[in-house]
Amino acid sequence: MKLNIYGLSLLMAPFSFLFAQTVNDFDLPHWERLAQSGDANAQYLAGEIYENGRGVPVDYKAAAAWYLRAALQGQSDAEYNLGILYLRGRGVTEDPKEAAKWFRKSADAGDKLAQCNLGALYEQGLGVEQDAKEAVKWYLSSARQGDAIAQYNLGSDYLDGIGVTQDQEQARHWFQLAADAGYAPAQYKIGWFYSSGLVVSRDLQKAAIWFHLAAVQCDPLAIYALGLMAANGEGAPKNSVVAFAYFTVSAQYGYKMALPARTQLAKLMNADEIREGWDLANRWKPVADSADPTPTPVK
């Protein structure tokens, strides 16, 4: 299932819109003076400061106004950010067609974020006529520049045969690139490949490693997968308490299948084990550098 919310990257969602680019110098009076003189880069920077409230109150209308002035001069970052504002309806009336227009201008200039977003619009038919092949074209342009979300989206399309001939090896290739870049949904997918033995040799220990890398980034599917492994003793020692905790945490992060799994597991546990599972879940926190793929107590 493919889901999207504007501006947010959902787990299980190949349609993932990226956030606006940022700057380090927040001297608004300086940039506005230059912007008023017609400097496109300064106009972009003024818009970015207003959009993100860097030293001033957030003002999306002012941000949109400065982005527009810069975008009309062909400033690619401003084109992209203006597209984001139209997609979210911030400072302007929400308008996916306008978002697509500005993403396209930025994408044509080579911006990988805009290319990824434009691909997502084409895949969903949002602001443009739905066209899976066109979506793949833009994902590929972005993915070749190293954008992890585009790589993940492309992997998803190859896996499902959307806009391209279904190719599991190509899917794994693009998921691997995104996973190596640290993108949690892709790390979960690589774990899934190893746990299922699809394309690669089945290796539950490698699966557990990839699931853990995603789980510490709060990926609910990966957390759920670790719960299954602990419940069944696959790739990790069988441990109902740890499995109960994983299912609980996965449910807390929004994965609906985790609650039924926990309910079934609880039928096989005694009261002390269930209490211990609750305690472990309540003390769990993501630890990105942890080598132990188990719920981590807060010290």
N, C-alpha and C positions, 0 to 999 in steps of 0.2 A: 504494500500500500504506500502511496506517495502523497505526502501532505506538505503544505507550506503555509506559513504565516508571514506576512510582510516583514522584512527586516530581521526575522529570527530564523535561526537554523534549528529545525526540529530533528531529533533522532528518528531514524527510519525515513528521513526526508531528503531525497536527492535534490529537491528544489530549494536551494538554500541561498537566501539573499544576504549579501555581505554588507558590513557597516561602512559608513563613510570614512574616507582617509583622514588622517590627522596631521597637525603641524605642532612644532615645539615652541614657536615664538608667538606669545599671546598679546603682543603689544598692539591692541586694536587701534588706538589713535594713529600710530605710525602707518599701519596697513591701510586704514581708511583714507589717510592723506594721499597715499600713492594710488589707492583705488579710485579716488575722485578724479585723479589726473588721467585715468584710463588704463592703468596697468592691470592687465588681465590676471596675472598671478596674485597681485595684491587683492584684487576683487575676490578671487577664490579664497584666499586666506582670511579675509574679513568675514566671508560667509561661513567658513569653517568655525571661526571663533564664536560667531553668533549661534550656530547650530548646536555646538557642544557646550556653550556657556563657559567659555574659558576666560575667567576673570570678569565676565559680564553675565547678566541674566540670559537664560536661553531665549532666543527670539527667532523662531522659524521663519517668520515673514521677512525679517531683515536678511536672514541667511539666504532664503530663496531669491530675494531681490539682487543680492550681490552675486550669487551663483549664476543667475540669468545673465547679468551684465558680462561676466567672465565667459560664460558658455557661448554667448553670441559672438565672442571673439575667437571661439574655437579652443578654449582652455579645457582640456580633456577631463581633468579631475573635477572641474566645476560641472561639466556635462553629466558625469557619473553621479555626483552628489545631488544635482538637481533631479535626476531620475529617481534617486532614492526618496527624495521629498515628495515627488508626485506619487510614487508607489505607496508611501505611508500616509499621504494626506497631511503633511506637516508644513504649515505656512502657505500652503496652496490647496486647492480642491483636489481631492484624491482622483487621479486620472491615469489608469494604466497605459492608455495610448500615449500620453505625454511622457510617461516614464520610459516606455519602449523607444520613443523618438530620441530621447536624450541618451539612453543607454546605447542605441545604435551609433550615434555620433561618436561617443567615447570609444565604443567597441571598434569602429572603423579606424580610429586613431591608434588602435593596438592595446587599449586598456584591458587587462585580463579580467578584472572584476566586472567590468561592464559586459564583456563577452560572456562570462558565466551567467550573469543575470539575464541577459538577452536570451540566452539559450533556455533558461528556466521559463521565461515568458512564452517562448515558442512552444515549449513542451506542454505547458498548461493551457495555451490559448488565451493568455491574459494580456489584453491590450493589443494583441496581434492575432492573426488567424493561426489556429493550432497547426503546427508543422513539426513533427518529430525529427525529420531529416535536417531541417534547418536548426533545430535545437542541438542536434549532435554536431553540426558544423561549428557552431559557436562554442560548445563545450570543448571541442577538440582544439580550437584556437587558443582558448584559455588554458586548457590542460597542458598543452605543449609549452606554455610559459611557466608552468609549475604551480598553477593554482590548485590546491588540494580539493576544494569543493567541486570544481569542474572535473577533476580527475575522478572523484567519487561519483558524480552524476553520470559521467561517461561510462564508468564501470557498471552502474546500475542499468543503463540502457543496453549495454552489451549482454548483461546477465538476463534481462527480460526480453531482448530482441525488439527494442523500441527505437525506431528510426535507423536501425542497423540490423544486419543478419545476426541472430543470436550466436554468441561466441563466448563460452565460459572462460577460455584461456585469456582472451582480451579483457574480459571483465576482471579476472584476477590480476592481470597486469596493471590496470588502472587503479584498482583498489589498493594494490601493494604500494604504488607510488604515493597515493594519498595517505595510507597508513604510515609509511616511512616518514612522511611530513608531520605526523602526529595527529591526524584527523580521526577523532574517536569512532565515528560511524564506520569508517573504512577499516580501522583496526578490528572492530567487531566482525566485519565481513571476512577479513583474513582468518580470524579465529574460526569463523563458521566454515570456511573452506577446509581448514585443517581438521575440524571436528567431524565433518561429513565425508572427507576424503574425495571431494570434488576437485578434479584437475590435478591436485597434489596428493601425495601419499598421506593417508590418515595418520595424524600424529596428535594425540590428545594433549601431550605436554606442550607442544608448540601452540595448540589452540588455547590452552589455559594462559599462556604468556600473553597472547594477543588480546584475549578477553580481559585480562587484568589491566593491560595498558589502556584499554577503552574504559574499563570500569572505574579506574581512578579519576577519569574525567567525567564521571557521573552518567555514563551511557547505560540506560536501564536495561537494554537488551543484553549487553555484556555482563552486567551484574546478574541478570536472570540466568544467563548461560553458566556462570560460575556456580550459581545455586544448584542447577541441574547436575553439574559435575560433582559437586560435594554430596548431593543427595544420592547419586548413583555410584559414587566411587570411581568415576572415570576421569583420568587425568589429574586426580587429586585424591587423597585419602577420603573414604566415605565418612561424612560427619553431618548428621542431621541438624545439629545446633547451628553450624556454620551455614548450611543450606537454608535453614529457616531465616537466619539473619539476612542472607543475600536476597531471598524472595521478598522479605519485608522492605528492604532498602530499594529494590527494583520497583516495587509497588509505589513507594513514596516518590520515586522519580517518574511515575506515570505509566508504567507498563502493566496493562490490565491482566495479562495472563499470570502475573506473579502471585496474585492473591489466591486464585484457585489452586495453584501449585502448593502454596504454603498451607492451605486448608487440608489438602490431601496428605501432605507430609506430617502435619500436626496430629493426624489420626494414628500415626505410628510412633509418636513421642510421648513420654510421660510429662507430668506437670513441671518437674524440675528442669527437664531439657527445654521445654517451651519457655520457661522463665529465663533460662540462660540465653536462648535465642533472641528473645526480646531485648535483654540487656545488651547483648553484643550488637544488635541492630541499632539500638539507641546510642551506642558509643562509636558507631562507625563514622569515618570521615574519609574523603578521598585523599590519598597521599601519593602524589605523582612519582616520587622516587622510591616507593616501597617495592621491595623485591618479593614480598610475601602476598600472594593473591588471596588474602582472607580479610574479612572485615577488621578494620584497624581501630582499636580502642583509643579514645582521646586521653592523653596523659593528664 
